[in-house]
């Protein structure tokens, strides 16, 4: 399973796989390594080569704290599935305001009009793709400056759907 971990403003790709009763881990593009990983509630033991690591992990959904004697670590964790769903809904990691189609589809419903003020994460349109209706959400708070599509219109990946003017920007 692939995870995206954000720690100290840097993102890491972490792939964890289990094969033949052995767990393997890979960080970014480094070589895959076998590990012994044991969980007991919130306690985690990690054995690598001749070193043993122990931590108590607390958190919910995507934000976690690892309590260690050397000092605590706080990080954000997102699964590959959750990342794909976020992208399909128009949520980006950066501060891009315009909303683009992430895949081919058909505009089912437009929920805003030019001049509307929206908050980050508010549904702005519904797009049918892969036989599913996906709510496309505003990536940031701002004012809808232009709607570039019409209901019923077929769009390709990368099509500009909505332009949003950020609050505080001219």
DSSP file (Angstrom, degrees, kcal/mol; ACC not computed):
  #  RESIDUE AA STRUCTURE BP1 BP2  ACC     N-H-->O    O-->H-N    N-H-->O    O-->H-N    TCO  KAPPA ALPHA  PHI   PSI    X-CA   Y-CA   Z-CA
    1    1 A X              0   0    0      0, 0.0    15,-2.7     0, 0.0     2,-0.4   0.000 360.0 360.0 360.0 138.5    0.0    0.0    0.0
    2    2 A X  E     -A   15   0A   0     13,-0.2    78,-2.1    11,-0.0     2,-0.3  -0.801 360.0-178.2 -98.8 134.0    1.3    3.5   -0.9
    3    3 A X  E     -AB  14  79A   0     11,-2.7    11,-2.8    -2,-0.4     2,-0.5  -0.930  21.3-142.3-126.5 152.5    1.1    6.3    1.6
    4    4 A X  E     -AB  13  78A   0     74,-3.2    74,-2.1    -2,-0.3     2,-0.5  -0.977  21.5-165.9-113.1 120.1    2.2   10.0    1.3
    5    5 A X  E     -AB  12  77A   0      7,-3.0     7,-3.0    -2,-0.5     2,-0.6  -0.925   7.3-159.7-113.3 127.0    3.7   11.3    4.5
    6    6 A X  E     +AB  11  76A   0     70,-3.0    70,-2.4    -2,-0.5     2,-0.4  -0.924  20.9 164.0-107.4 120.2    4.2   15.0    5.2
    7    7 A X  E >   -A   10   0A   0      3,-2.7     3,-1.2    -2,-0.6    68,-0.1  -0.988  67.5 -11.2-139.8 124.9    6.8   15.7    7.9
    8    8 A X  T 3  S-     0   0    0     66,-0.4    -1,-0.1    -2,-0.4     3,-0.1   0.913 127.7 -54.2  51.1  49.9    8.4   19.1    8.5
    9    9 A X  T 3  S+     0   0    0      1,-0.2     2,-0.4    -3,-0.0    -1,-0.3   0.652 117.9 106.9  62.0  19.4    7.1   20.6    5.2
   10   10 A X  E <   -A    7   0A   0     -3,-1.2    -3,-2.7     2,-0.0     2,-0.4  -0.984  61.0-139.7-126.3 141.4    8.5   17.7    3.1
   11   11 A X  E     -A    6   0A   0     -2,-0.4     2,-0.4    -5,-0.2    -5,-0.2  -0.831  16.5-170.4-104.1 138.0    6.5   14.9    1.5
   12   12 A X  E     -A    5   0A   0     -7,-3.0    -7,-3.0    -2,-0.4     2,-0.5  -0.948  18.9-136.2-122.9 143.7    7.7   11.3    1.4
   13   13 A X  E     -A    4   0A   0     -2,-0.4    15,-3.5    -9,-0.2     2,-0.5  -0.887  24.2-173.0 -95.8 126.9    6.3    8.4   -0.5
   14   14 A X  E     -AC   3  27A   0    -11,-2.8   -11,-2.7    -2,-0.5     2,-0.5  -0.977   5.7-168.1-125.2 119.0    6.2    5.3    1.7
   15   15 A X  E     -AC   2  26A   0     11,-2.6    11,-1.9    -2,-0.5     2,-0.5  -0.931   4.1-173.6-109.1 126.0    5.2    1.9    0.2
   16   16 A X  E     + C   0  25A   0    -15,-2.7     2,-0.3    -2,-0.5     9,-0.2  -0.980   9.9 171.3-120.0 125.7    4.5   -0.9    2.7
   17   17 A X  E     - C   0  24A   0      7,-2.4     7,-3.3    -2,-0.5     2,-0.5  -0.967  23.1-147.2-134.7 150.0    3.9   -4.4    1.3
   18   18 A X  E     + C   0  23A   0     -2,-0.3     2,-0.4     5,-0.2     5,-0.2  -0.976  24.7 165.2-119.8 123.2    3.5   -7.8    2.9
   19   19 A X  E >   - C   0  22A   0      3,-2.7     3,-1.3    -2,-0.5    -2,-0.0  -0.998  65.9  -7.6-138.8 132.7    4.7  -10.9    1.0
   20   20 A X  T 3  S-     0   0    0     -2,-0.4    -1,-0.1     1,-0.3     3,-0.1   0.897 128.3 -53.8  52.2  48.0    5.3  -14.4    2.2
   21   21 A X  T 3  S+     0   0    0      1,-0.2     2,-0.4    -3,-0.1    -1,-0.3   0.726 118.2 109.3  60.0  25.7    4.7  -13.5    5.9
   22   22 A X  E <   -C   19   0A   0     -3,-1.3    -3,-2.7    14,-0.0     2,-0.4  -0.988  61.9-137.9-130.5 140.6    7.3  -10.7    5.6
   23   23 A X  E     -CD  18  35A   0     12,-0.8    12,-2.9    -2,-0.4     2,-0.4  -0.831  18.5-167.6 -99.7 135.6    6.8   -6.9    5.6
   24   24 A X  E     -CD  17  34A   0     -7,-3.3    -7,-2.4    -2,-0.4     2,-0.4  -0.935   0.5-165.6-121.5 145.3    8.8   -4.7    3.2
   25   25 A X  E     -CD  16  33A   0      8,-2.8     8,-2.8    -2,-0.4     2,-0.4  -0.974   5.2-171.8-132.0 146.3    9.1   -0.9    3.2
   26   26 A X  E     -C   15   0A   0    -11,-1.9   -11,-2.6    -2,-0.4     2,-0.5  -0.986   9.5-155.4-138.8 125.8   10.3    1.5    0.6
   27   27 A X  E >   -C   14   0A   0     -2,-0.4     3,-2.6     4,-0.3   -13,-0.2  -0.901  62.6 -51.4-102.0 124.9   10.9    5.3    1.2
   28   28 A X  T 3  S-     0   0    0    -15,-3.5   -13,-0.1    -2,-0.5   -16,-0.0  -0.230 118.9 -24.3  48.1-123.2   10.7    7.4   -2.0
   29   29 A X  T 3  S+     0   0    0      2,-0.0    -1,-0.3    -3,-0.0     3,-0.1   0.218 104.7 121.5-104.7  14.3   13.1    5.8   -4.5
   30   30 A X  S <  S-     0   0    0     -3,-2.6     3,-0.1     1,-0.1     0, 0.0  -0.323  75.9 -82.9 -71.3 160.4   15.3    4.0   -2.0
   31   31 A X        -     0   0    0      1,-0.1    -4,-0.3    -5,-0.1    -1,-0.1  -0.298  51.3 -99.3 -63.1 148.4   15.7    0.3   -2.3
   32   32 A X        -     0   0    0     -6,-0.1     2,-0.4    -3,-0.1    -6,-0.2  -0.410  41.8-162.6 -66.0 142.0   13.0   -1.8   -0.7
   33   33 A X  E     -D   25   0A   0     -8,-2.8    -8,-2.8    -2,-0.1     2,-0.2  -0.987  18.1-123.7-130.8 139.7   14.0   -3.2    2.8
   34   34 A X  E     -D   24   0A   0     -2,-0.4     2,-0.3   -10,-0.2   -10,-0.3  -0.595  36.8-178.9 -76.1 143.3   12.5   -6.0    4.9
   35   35 A X  E     -D   23   0A   0    -12,-2.9   -12,-0.8    -2,-0.2     2,-0.6  -0.955  31.1-131.3-138.3 158.1   11.3   -4.9    8.3
   36   36 A X  E     +E   47   0A   0     11,-1.7    11,-2.7    -2,-0.3     2,-0.5  -0.968  33.2 178.4-107.5 115.9    9.8   -6.5   11.4
   37   37 A X  E     -E   46   0A   0     -2,-0.6     2,-0.4     9,-0.2     9,-0.2  -0.980   4.8-178.0-125.6 122.6    6.9   -4.3   12.5
   38   38 A X  E     -E   45   0A   0      7,-2.6     7,-2.8    -2,-0.5     2,-0.4  -0.982   6.4-164.4-127.2 129.1    4.7   -5.1   15.5
   39   39 A X  E     +E   44   0A   0     -2,-0.4     2,-0.3     5,-0.2     5,-0.2  -0.919  12.3 174.6-111.3 137.2    1.7   -3.2   16.7
   40   40 A X  E >  S-E   43   0A   0      3,-2.7     3,-2.1    -2,-0.4     2,-0.4  -0.815  70.9 -59.9-136.0  95.1    0.0   -3.5   20.1
   41   41 A X  T 3  S-     0   0    0     -2,-0.3    -1,-0.0     1,-0.3    16,-0.0  -0.548 121.2 -16.6  65.8-121.7   -2.7   -0.9   20.4
   42   42 A X  T 3  S+     0   0    0     -2,-0.4    15,-3.3    -3,-0.1     2,-0.3   0.483 119.0  98.7 -92.1  -4.2   -0.9    2.4   20.0
   43   43 A X  E <   -EF  40  56A   0     -3,-2.1    -3,-2.7    13,-0.2     2,-0.4  -0.669  52.8-171.8 -88.5 138.5    2.5    0.9   20.7
   44   44 A X  E     -EF  39  55A   0     11,-2.9    11,-2.2    -2,-0.3     2,-0.4  -0.994   9.8-164.3-132.1 131.5    4.7    0.1   17.7
   45   45 A X  E     -EF  38  54A   0     -7,-2.8    -7,-2.6    -2,-0.4     2,-0.5  -0.954   7.2-170.8-113.5 136.6    8.0   -1.8   17.6
   46   46 A X  E     -EF  37  53A   0      7,-2.8     7,-3.2    -2,-0.4     2,-0.5  -0.987   2.2-167.0-130.9 120.5   10.2   -1.6   14.6
   47   47 A X  E     +EF  36  52A   0    -11,-2.7   -11,-1.7    -2,-0.5     2,-0.4  -0.938  11.0 171.6-113.2 124.0   13.2   -3.8   14.1
   48   48 A X  E >   - F   0  51A   0      3,-2.5     3,-2.7    -2,-0.5     2,-0.2  -0.974  61.7 -49.7-136.5 120.6   15.7   -3.0   11.4
   49   49 A X  T 3  S-     0   0    0     -2,-0.4   -14,-0.0     1,-0.3     0, 0.0  -0.383 123.7 -20.2  53.1-116.3   19.0   -4.8   11.1
   50   50 A X  T 3  S+     0   0    0     -2,-0.2     2,-0.4    -3,-0.1    -1,-0.3   0.343 119.8  91.4-103.4   7.5   20.5   -4.6   14.6
   51   51 A X  E <   -F   48   0A   0     -3,-2.7    -3,-2.5     2,-0.0     2,-0.5  -0.820  56.2-157.3-108.0 143.7   18.4   -1.7   15.9
   52   52 A X  E     -F   47   0A   0     -2,-0.4     2,-0.4    -5,-0.2    -5,-0.2  -0.974   9.2-167.6-117.3 129.3   15.1   -1.8   17.8
   53   53 A X  E     -F   46   0A   0     -7,-3.2    -7,-2.8    -2,-0.5     2,-0.4  -0.920   3.0-172.4-115.4 141.7   12.8    1.3   17.7
   54   54 A X  E     +F   45   0A   0     -2,-0.4     2,-0.3    -9,-0.2    -9,-0.2  -0.998  10.6 163.4-135.0 139.3    9.8    1.7   20.0
   55   55 A X  E     -F   44   0A   0    -11,-2.2   -11,-2.9    -2,-0.4     2,-0.5  -0.989  34.3-132.9-150.3 156.3    7.1    4.4   19.8
   56   56 A X  E     -FG  43  67A   0     11,-1.5    11,-3.1    -2,-0.3     2,-0.5  -0.975  29.5-158.6-110.8 120.9    3.6    5.2   21.1
   57   57 A X  E     + G   0  66A   0    -15,-3.3     2,-0.3    -2,-0.5     9,-0.2  -0.874  14.4 174.3-109.0 127.5    1.5    6.6   18.2
   58   58 A X  E     + G   0  65A   0      7,-2.6     7,-3.1    -2,-0.5     2,-0.3  -0.945  24.1  94.3-127.4 151.9   -1.6    8.7   18.8
   59   59 A X  E     - G   0  64A   0     -2,-0.3     2,-0.4     5,-0.2     5,-0.2  -0.888  52.8-106.3 154.8 177.6   -3.8   10.5   16.3
   60   60 A X  E >  S- G   0  63A   0      3,-1.4     3,-1.9    -2,-0.3     2,-1.6  -1.000  72.2 -31.6-140.4 139.7   -6.9   10.3   14.2
   61   61 A X  T 3  S-     0   0    0     -2,-0.4     3,-0.1     1,-0.3    -2,-0.0  -0.322 129.8 -12.0  58.8 -82.8   -7.5    9.9   10.4
   62   62 A X  T 3  S+     0   0    0     -2,-1.6    15,-3.2     1,-0.1     2,-0.5   0.550 116.0  78.9-128.8 -12.4   -4.5   11.6    9.0
   63   63 A X  E <   +GH  60  76A   0     -3,-1.9    -3,-1.4    13,-0.2     2,-0.3  -0.897  56.7 173.3-107.8 126.7   -2.6   13.5   11.7
   64   64 A X  E     -GH  59  75A   0     11,-2.9    11,-2.3    -2,-0.5     2,-0.4  -0.913  24.1-153.0-132.8 154.9   -0.4   11.6   14.1
   65   65 A X  E     -GH  58  74A   0     -7,-3.1    -7,-2.6    -2,-0.3     2,-0.6  -0.999  10.0-153.9-125.1 130.7    2.1   12.1   16.9
   66   66 A X  E     -GH  57  73A   0      7,-3.2     7,-2.1    -2,-0.4     2,-0.6  -0.926  13.3-148.5-104.2 116.4    4.8    9.7   17.7
   67   67 A X  E     +G   56   0A   0    -11,-3.1   -11,-1.5    -2,-0.6     2,-0.3  -0.760  28.7 163.8 -88.6 118.8    5.8    9.9   21.3
   68   68 A X    >   -     0   0    0     -2,-0.6     3,-1.2   -13,-0.2   -13,-0.1  -0.955  48.8-122.2-133.9 152.2    9.5    9.1   21.8
   69   69 A X  T 3  S+     0   0    0     -2,-0.3     3,-0.1     1,-0.2    -1,-0.1   0.846 114.6  55.5 -59.9 -32.5   12.1    9.6   24.6
   70   70 A X  T 3  S-     0   0    0      1,-0.3    -1,-0.2    -3,-0.0     2,-0.2   0.598 131.0 -64.8 -76.6  -9.6   14.3   11.6   22.1
   71   71 A X    <   -     0   0    0     -3,-1.2    -1,-0.3     2,-0.0     2,-0.2  -0.458  58.4 -78.8 134.3 151.2   11.4   13.9   21.3
   72   72 A X        -     0   0    0     -2,-0.2     2,-0.4    -5,-0.1    -5,-0.2  -0.481  33.3-152.3 -82.4 148.6    8.0   13.8   19.7
   73   73 A X  E     - H   0  66A   0     -7,-2.1    -7,-3.2    -2,-0.2     2,-0.4  -0.974   5.5-163.3-118.5 133.6    7.3   13.7   15.9
   74   74 A X  E     + H   0  65A   0     -2,-0.4   -66,-0.4    -9,-0.2     2,-0.3  -0.966  20.1 161.2-116.1 134.0    4.2   15.0   14.4
   75   75 A X  E     - H   0  64A   0    -11,-2.3   -11,-2.9    -2,-0.4     2,-0.4  -0.969  34.9-127.2-149.3 163.4    3.2   14.1   10.8
   76   76 A X  E     -BH   6  63A   0    -70,-2.4   -70,-3.0    -2,-0.3     2,-0.4  -0.934  24.5-165.1-113.1 133.5    0.4   13.9    8.3
   77   77 A X  E     +B    5   0A   0    -15,-3.2     2,-0.4    -2,-0.4   -72,-0.2  -0.976   8.6 178.6-126.1 133.9   -0.4   10.6    6.5
   78   78 A X  E     -B    4   0A   0    -74,-2.1   -74,-3.2    -2,-0.4     2,-0.1  -0.998  22.3-132.6-135.8 130.2   -2.5   10.1    3.5
   79   79 A X  E  >  -B    3   0A   0     -2,-0.4     4,-2.1   -76,-0.2   -76,-0.2  -0.361  26.5-113.5 -76.5 161.2   -3.2    6.9    1.6
   80   80 A X  H  > S+     0   0    0    -78,-2.1     4,-2.3     1,-0.2     5,-0.2   0.900 118.5  52.8 -59.4 -41.5   -3.0    6.6   -2.1
   81   81 A X  H  > S+     0   0    0    -79,-0.2     4,-2.4     1,-0.2    -1,-0.2   0.929 109.0  48.2 -60.0 -47.2   -6.8    6.0   -2.3
   82   82 A X  H  > S+     0   0    0      1,-0.2     4,-2.2     2,-0.2    -1,-0.2   0.868 110.3  52.6 -63.5 -36.2   -7.5    9.1   -0.3
   83   83 A X  H  X S+     0   0    0     -4,-2.1     4,-2.3     2,-0.2    -1,-0.2   0.921 109.6  48.3 -64.5 -44.7   -5.1   11.2   -2.5
   84   84 A X  H  X S+     0   0    0     -4,-2.3     4,-2.5     1,-0.2    -2,-0.2   0.921 111.4  49.7 -63.1 -44.4   -6.9   10.0   -5.7
   85   85 A X  H  X S+     0   0    0     -4,-2.4     4,-1.6     1,-0.2    -1,-0.2   0.908 111.0  50.4 -61.5 -42.1  -10.3   10.8   -4.2
   86   86 A X  H  <>S+     0   0    0     -4,-2.2     5,-2.8     2,-0.2    -1,-0.2   0.910 110.5  49.0 -62.2 -42.9   -9.1   14.3   -3.2
   87   87 A X  H ><5S+     0   0    0     -4,-2.3     3,-1.6     1,-0.2    -2,-0.2   0.917 109.2  52.4 -63.9 -42.7   -7.7   14.9   -6.7
   88   88 A X  H 3<5S+     0   0    0     -4,-2.5    14,-0.2     1,-0.3    -1,-0.2   0.826 107.5  52.9 -62.6 -30.3  -11.0   13.8   -8.3
   89   89 A X  T 3<5S-     0   0    0     -4,-1.6    48,-4.6    -5,-0.2    -1,-0.3   0.417 122.8-106.3 -85.8   2.3  -12.9   16.2   -6.1
   90   90 A X  T < 5S+     0   0    0     -3,-1.6     2,-0.5     1,-0.3    -3,-0.2   0.627  72.5 141.4  87.2  13.1  -10.7   19.1   -7.2
   91   91 A X      < -     0   0    0     -5,-2.8     2,-0.3    -6,-0.2    -1,-0.3  -0.790  28.8-171.9 -92.7 129.0   -8.6   19.4   -4.0
   92   92 A X        -     0   0    0     -2,-0.5    -5,-0.0     2,-0.2     0, 0.0  -0.803  31.3-132.5-117.1 158.1   -5.0   20.1   -4.6
   93   93 A X  S    S+     0   0    0     -2,-0.3    -1,-0.1     2,-0.0    -2,-0.0   0.808  90.4  61.2 -76.9 -30.1   -2.0   20.2   -2.2
   94   94 A X  S    S-     0   0    0      1,-0.1    -2,-0.2    -3,-0.0     0, 0.0   0.048 100.2 -97.3 -83.6-164.9   -0.8   23.6   -3.6
   95   95 A X        +     0   0    0     45,-0.0     2,-0.1     0, 0.0    -1,-0.1   0.045  65.0 146.0-106.8  25.8   -2.5   26.9   -3.6
   96   96 A X        -     0   0    0      1,-0.1    -4,-0.2    43,-0.0    43,-0.1  -0.425  29.0-168.6 -62.8 132.0   -3.9   26.7   -7.2
   97   97 A X        +     0   0    0     -2,-0.1    42,-0.4    67,-0.1    43,-0.2   0.816  58.4  84.5 -94.4 -34.9   -7.3   28.5   -7.4
   98   98 A X  S    S-     0   0    0     65,-0.1     2,-0.5    41,-0.1    65,-0.2  -0.382  73.2-134.8 -71.1 149.0   -8.5   27.4  -10.8
   99   99 A X  E     -I  162   0B   0     63,-2.9    62,-3.1    -2,-0.1    63,-1.5  -0.920  23.4-174.1-110.9 125.4  -10.3   24.1  -11.0
  100  100 A X  E     -I  160   0B   0     -2,-0.5     2,-0.3    60,-0.2    60,-0.2  -0.820  34.1 -98.0-115.9 153.8   -9.5   21.7  -13.8
  101  101 A X        -     0   0    0     58,-2.4    57,-3.2    -2,-0.3    58,-0.1  -0.557  26.3-161.5 -69.4 129.6  -11.0   18.3  -14.8
  102  102 A X  S    S+     0   0    0     -2,-0.3     2,-0.3   -14,-0.2    -1,-0.1   0.585  74.4   3.8 -89.2 -11.7   -8.9   15.5  -13.4
  103  103 A X  S    S-     0   0    0     53,-0.2    -1,-0.2   -15,-0.1    55,-0.1  -0.965  95.3 -74.1-160.5 165.0  -10.3   13.0  -15.8
  104  104 A X        +     0   0    0     -2,-0.3     2,-0.3    53,-0.1    52,-0.2  -0.365  70.0 121.0 -65.0 147.6  -12.7   12.9  -18.8
  105  105 A X  E     -L  155   0C   0     50,-2.2    50,-3.1    24,-0.1     2,-0.4  -0.967  56.2 -85.6-178.7-167.1  -16.4   13.2  -17.9
  106  106 A X  E     -LM 154 128C   0     22,-2.3    22,-3.3    -2,-0.3     2,-0.7  -0.990  35.4-118.3-129.9 134.5  -19.6   15.1  -18.2
  107  107 A X  E     + M   0 127C   0     46,-2.7    45,-3.8    -2,-0.4    20,-0.2  -0.614  33.3 177.0 -74.2 114.0  -20.7   18.2  -16.2
  108  108 A X  E     -     0   0C   0     18,-2.3     2,-0.3    -2,-0.7    19,-0.2   0.867  62.5  -2.1 -87.2 -40.8  -23.9   17.0  -14.4
  109  109 A X  E     - M   0 126C   0     17,-1.7    17,-3.1    42,-0.1     2,-0.5  -0.974  53.8-144.8-157.2 136.9  -24.7   20.1  -12.3
  110  110 A X  E     - M   0 125C   0     -2,-0.3    15,-0.2    15,-0.2    41,-0.1  -0.923  14.3-174.8-103.5 124.3  -23.2   23.6  -11.6
  111  111 A X        +     0   0    0     13,-2.2     2,-0.3    -2,-0.5    14,-0.2   0.457  61.8  45.5-101.0  -3.2  -23.7   24.6   -8.0
  112  112 A X        -     0   0    0     12,-0.7     2,-0.3     4,-0.0    12,-0.0  -0.820  62.1-149.8-132.5 171.0  -22.3   28.2   -8.1
  113  113 A X    >   -     0   0    0     -2,-0.3     3,-2.2    31,-0.0    31,-0.3  -0.950  43.1 -73.8-137.8 160.5  -22.4   31.3  -10.3
  114  114 A X  T 3  S+     0   0    0     -2,-0.3    31,-0.2     1,-0.3     3,-0.1  -0.249 119.5  29.7 -54.8 137.7  -20.0   34.1  -11.0
  115  115 A X  T 3  S+     0   0    0     29,-3.4    -1,-0.3     1,-0.4     2,-0.1   0.158  86.3 132.0  96.5 -17.5  -19.7   36.5   -8.1
  116  116 A X    <   -     0   0    0     -3,-2.2    28,-3.1    28,-0.1     2,-0.5  -0.439  53.5-135.8 -66.5 138.4  -20.5   33.8   -5.5
  117  117 A X  E     -J  143   0B   0     26,-0.2     2,-0.3    -2,-0.1    26,-0.2  -0.846  27.3-171.3 -93.9 132.6  -18.1   33.7   -2.5
  118  118 A X  E     -J  142   0B   0     24,-3.2    24,-2.4    -2,-0.5     2,-0.2  -0.908  17.4-134.3-125.6 152.1  -17.1   30.2   -1.6
  119  119 A X    >   -     0   0    0     -2,-0.3     3,-1.7    22,-0.2    19,-0.3  -0.624  45.5 -81.0 -94.5 160.3  -15.2   28.6    1.3
  120  120 A X  T 3  S+     0   0    0      1,-0.2    19,-0.2    -2,-0.2    21,-0.1  -0.406 117.3  19.8 -59.7 133.0  -12.4   26.1    0.8
  121  121 A X  T 3  S+     0   0    0     17,-3.1     2,-0.2     1,-0.3    -1,-0.2   0.395  86.7 138.8  88.5  -2.5  -13.9   22.6    0.3
  122  122 A X    <   -     0   0    0     -3,-1.7    16,-2.4    16,-0.1    -1,-0.3  -0.561  62.0-107.5 -76.3 137.8  -17.4   23.8   -0.7
  123  123 A X  E     + N   0 137C   0     -2,-0.2    14,-0.3    14,-0.2     3,-0.1  -0.460  40.9 172.1 -64.8 129.8  -18.9   21.8   -3.6
  124  124 A X  E     -     0   0C   0     12,-3.3   -13,-2.2     1,-0.4   -12,-0.7   0.645  61.7  -5.5-115.0 -23.7  -19.0   23.9   -6.8
  125  125 A X  E     -MN 110 136C   0     11,-1.4    11,-3.2   -15,-0.2     2,-0.4  -0.982  59.0-124.8-160.8 166.8  -20.1   21.4   -9.4
  126  126 A X  E     -MN 109 135C   0    -17,-3.1   -18,-2.3    -2,-0.3   -17,-1.7  -0.972  24.3-168.8-119.1 131.1  -20.9   17.8  -10.0
  127  127 A X  E     -MN 107 134C   0      7,-2.7     7,-3.1    -2,-0.4     2,-0.6  -0.973  16.3-139.5-123.7 131.8  -19.2   15.8  -12.7
  128  128 A X  E     +MN 106 133C   0    -22,-3.3   -22,-2.3    -2,-0.4     2,-0.3  -0.795  36.3 156.5 -88.0 124.7  -20.1   12.3  -13.9
  129  129 A X  E >   + N   0 132C   0      3,-2.8     3,-1.3    -2,-0.6   -24,-0.1  -0.977  62.7   1.2-149.7 136.0  -17.0   10.2  -14.6
  130  130 A X  T 3  S-     0   0    0     -2,-0.3     3,-0.1     1,-0.3    -1,-0.1   0.878 129.2 -58.4  53.9  42.3  -16.6    6.5  -14.7
  131  131 A X  T 3  S+     0   0    0      1,-0.2     2,-0.3    -3,-0.0    -1,-0.3   0.705 119.0 103.7  62.9  23.5  -20.3    6.0  -14.0
  132  132 A X  E <  S-N  129   0C   0     -3,-1.3    -3,-2.8    -5,-0.0     2,-0.6  -0.962  71.4-125.3-131.7 150.1  -20.1    7.9  -10.8
  133  133 A X  E     -N  128   0C   0     -2,-0.3     2,-0.5    -5,-0.2    -5,-0.2  -0.864  29.1-166.3 -94.0 124.2  -21.1   11.4   -9.7
  134  134 A X  E     -N  127   0C   0     -7,-3.1    -7,-2.7    -2,-0.6     2,-0.5  -0.943  16.2-136.3-114.1 127.1  -18.1   13.3   -8.2
  135  135 A X  E     -N  126   0C   0     -2,-0.5     2,-0.5    -9,-0.2    -9,-0.2  -0.709  17.4-149.0 -79.2 125.0  -18.5   16.5   -6.3
  136  136 A X  E     -N  125   0C   0    -11,-3.2   -12,-3.3    -2,-0.5   -11,-1.4  -0.855  18.8-157.6 -96.4 127.1  -15.8   18.9   -7.3
  137  137 A X  E     -N  123   0C   0    -48,-4.6     2,-0.3    -2,-0.5   -14,-0.2  -0.710  23.2 -97.7-110.8 155.5  -14.9   21.2   -4.4
  138  138 A X        -     0   0    0    -16,-2.4   -17,-3.1   -19,-0.3   -16,-0.1  -0.515  24.2-150.4 -68.4 129.2  -13.3   24.6   -4.2
  139  139 A X  S    S+     0   0    0    -42,-0.4     2,-0.3    -2,-0.3    -1,-0.1   0.727  77.5   6.8 -74.2 -20.1   -9.5   24.3   -3.5
  140  140 A X  S    S-     0   0    0    -43,-0.2     2,-0.2   -21,-0.1   -19,-0.1  -0.963  87.4 -87.0-152.2 164.9   -9.5   27.6   -1.6
  141  141 A X  S    S+     0   0    0     -2,-0.3    26,-1.1   -21,-0.1     2,-0.3  -0.551  72.1 102.2 -73.5 143.5  -11.7   30.3   -0.3
  142  142 A X  E     -JK 118 166B   0    -24,-2.4   -24,-3.2    24,-0.2     2,-0.4  -0.987  68.1 -63.5 171.3-166.7  -12.5   33.0   -2.8
  143  143 A X  E     -JK 117 165B   0     22,-2.7    22,-3.2    -2,-0.3     2,-0.5  -0.932  44.7-117.2-113.5 133.0  -14.9   34.5   -5.3
  144  144 A X  E     + K   0 164B   0    -28,-3.1   -29,-3.4    -2,-0.4    20,-0.2  -0.560  35.9 175.1 -67.7 116.7  -16.1   32.6   -8.4
  145  145 A X  E     +     0   0B   0     18,-2.3     2,-0.3    -2,-0.5    19,-0.2   0.781  61.9   1.0 -96.6 -30.4  -14.8   34.8  -11.3
  146  146 A X  E     - K   0 163B   0     17,-1.5    17,-3.0   -33,-0.1     2,-0.6  -0.960  50.6-148.5-159.6 139.3  -15.8   32.6  -14.3
  147  147 A X  E     - K   0 162B   0     -2,-0.3    15,-0.2    15,-0.2    14,-0.1  -0.957  15.6-171.3-106.3 121.3  -17.5   29.3  -15.0
  148  148 A X        +     0   0    0     13,-2.7     2,-0.3    -2,-0.6    14,-0.2   0.363  60.5  52.4 -99.1   3.7  -15.9   27.8  -18.1
  149  149 A X        -     0   0    0     12,-0.6     2,-0.3    10,-0.0     6,-0.0  -0.851  67.5-135.7-133.9 168.8  -18.3   24.9  -18.7
  150  150 A X    >   -     0   0    0     -2,-0.3     3,-2.0     4,-0.1   -43,-0.3  -0.896  38.3 -87.7-123.1 155.0  -22.1   24.3  -19.1
  151  151 A X  T 3  S+     0   0    0     -2,-0.3   -43,-0.2     1,-0.3     3,-0.1  -0.377 116.2  23.9 -59.2 137.5  -24.3   21.6  -17.6
  152  152 A X  T 3  S+     0   0    0    -45,-3.8    -1,-0.3     1,-0.3     2,-0.2   0.272  90.8 136.0  88.7 -10.2  -24.3   18.5  -19.9
  153  153 A X    <   -     0   0    0     -3,-2.0   -46,-2.7   -46,-0.2     2,-0.4  -0.506  52.2-133.5 -74.7 135.8  -20.9   19.4  -21.5
  154  154 A X  E     -L  106   0C   0    -48,-0.2     2,-0.3    -2,-0.2   -48,-0.3  -0.723  28.0-168.6 -84.1 136.8  -18.4   16.7  -22.0
  155  155 A X  E     -L  105   0C   0    -50,-3.1   -50,-2.2    -2,-0.4     2,-0.2  -0.923  13.3-138.6-128.9 153.9  -14.9   17.6  -20.8
  156  156 A X    >   -     0   0    0     -2,-0.3     3,-2.0   -52,-0.2   -55,-0.3  -0.630  45.5 -73.7-102.1 164.5  -11.4   16.1  -21.2
  157  157 A X  T 3  S+     0   0    0      1,-0.3   -55,-0.2    -2,-0.2    -1,-0.1  -0.343 121.0  25.0 -55.8 133.6   -8.7   15.8  -18.6
  158  158 A X  T 3  S+     0   0    0    -57,-3.2    -1,-0.3     1,-0.3     2,-0.2   0.365  82.7 146.1  91.5  -5.1   -7.1   19.2  -18.0
  159  159 A X    <   -     0   0    0     -3,-2.0   -58,-2.4   -58,-0.1     2,-0.5  -0.467  55.4-117.5 -66.7 132.3  -10.2   21.3  -19.1
  160  160 A X  E     +I  100   0B   0    -60,-0.2   -60,-0.2    -2,-0.2     3,-0.1  -0.602  39.3 172.6 -70.5 121.9  -10.5   24.5  -17.1
  161  161 A X  E     +     0   0B   0    -62,-3.1   -13,-2.7    -2,-0.5   -12,-0.6   0.870  59.0   4.4 -97.6 -50.2  -13.8   24.2  -15.3
  162  162 A X  E     -IK  99 147B   0    -63,-1.5   -63,-2.9   -15,-0.2     2,-0.5  -1.000  56.8-145.6-143.7 138.0  -14.0   27.2  -12.9
  163  163 A X  E     - K   0 146B   0    -17,-3.0   -18,-2.3    -2,-0.4   -17,-1.5  -0.906  19.4-168.0-102.5 132.8  -11.8   30.2  -12.2
  164  164 A X  E     - K   0 144B   0     -2,-0.5     2,-0.6   -20,-0.2   -20,-0.2  -0.981  14.7-144.7-124.5 128.9  -11.7   31.4   -8.6
  165  165 A X  E     - K   0 143B   0    -22,-3.2   -22,-2.7    -2,-0.4     3,-0.1  -0.833  29.0-124.2 -91.7 119.5  -10.2   34.7   -7.4
  166  166 A X  E >   - K   0 142B   0     -2,-0.6     3,-1.7   -24,-0.2     2,-0.3  -0.271  28.7-100.6 -61.9 146.9   -8.6   34.2   -4.0
  167  167 A X  T 3  S+     0   0    0    -26,-1.1    -1,-0.1     1,-0.3     3,-0.1  -0.536 111.1  20.8 -66.3 129.9   -9.7   36.4   -1.2
  168  168 A X  T 3  S+     0   0    0      1,-0.3     2,-0.4    -2,-0.3    -1,-0.3   0.411 103.7 103.8  90.5  -1.7   -7.2   39.2   -0.7
  169  169 A X    <         0   0    0     -3,-1.7    -1,-0.3     1,-0.1    -4,-0.0  -0.880 360.0 360.0-113.3 148.0   -5.7   38.9   -4.3
  170  170 A X              0   0    0     -2,-0.4    -1,-0.1    -3,-0.1    -3,-0.0   0.397 360.0 360.0-100.5 360.0   -6.4   41.2   -7.2
